[in-house]
Amino acid sequence: MSYQDVSSLTADVAFNARLSAALTTEALGKTDSLSDQLLKNQPYWGAMIFGPSVAASPGMGEAYATGGSEAVTDGSILAAIQAQWDRIATLHPEEEETPLP
């Protein structure tokens, strides 16, 4: 993994669209405050708060380096979201005002 690969993946438009879709799908099955925030805010808010940690998850940078965002599987995105969910939820409590982009 290189930091450049992680940085490039974080900024990749197609990856962020897929991440947003995965976050919305995952949020629909949950009832915590983070899932509520993800469902009520702009779709790319979730990609903004999850993107860096998901892109830095094991194997993501390497996959991106070998084939772009298409090489990052949906299963890898979902696993990274699930692994990061509790930590991201702690960082974004319910009372937080969501900044507009």
N, C-alpha and C positions, 0 to 999 in steps of 0.2 A: 504494500500500500504506500502510495506517495501522497503527501498532503495536496499536491496539485490535482491528483485524481479525485480526491475527496472534495476539494474545492470545485472542480469542474462538474462533478455530479450534483453537488448542492445547487449550482446555478443552471443546471440543465432543465429546459422548459418541459420537455416530454416527461422527464423523471418527476418533476413537481406536479404535473397533471395526474400522473399515475399515483403518486403519493397522496394527493388530495382525494382521489377516488377511493383509495384503500382506507384512508382515515374516515371518510364518510361511511363507508360500508362497516368498518369496525365500530364506529360510534353508534350506529343504528342498533347494535346488539348489546349496548351497555346503558346503564342508567346513572352514571356518576356525573359530577359537574363538568369534567373535561369533555365528556361526550356531548353534553348539552351545549357547551360553548362551541364545539366543532360544528354542531348542526345548526346553530343560530348565526354564526359569523360567516363572513365571506369565505368561499371555499379554499382560497389559497392561504388563509390564516393558519390552517393546520399544517400546510407544507412549510410555512415560515417557521413555526415553532418546533416541528419535528425534523425538518430537512437536515440540519447539520448533524444531529445525532444519528439519524438513520443512515445518512451518507457515510458517516465514520464507523458504522457498525462493521464487524468482521466480514471480510470478503467483498464488500460493496465497491471499494476503490479499485480492487483488483479486477472485478467483473467489468467495471466501467472502462478501465484501461484496455481490456481485451476486446471490447465490442460496443462501447458506448452504452447509453442507458438501456438499449434493447437487450444487452447481456445481463442486466440486473433482472432477476426473475420476480414475478409477483409473489411467490412464496418467500423470497428473501426480504422483500419489502414488508410483507405481513409479519414475518418473524421479528424484524427489527422494530416495527411499531409495537408489537406486543411486549417485547423486551424493554422498551423505553417508556411505555404508557404510564406506569406509576410515578416514575421520576419526573416526567413532563407534567403530569397532573399536579404534583407537589409544587412545581415552579409556576403554575398558572392557576391559582385558587379562584374559586367562583366569583369572589368580589372584585377581581381584577377588571379594570377597564380595558377593553380590547382596542389597541391603536389601529387607526386606519392606515392603509399603505400609502 
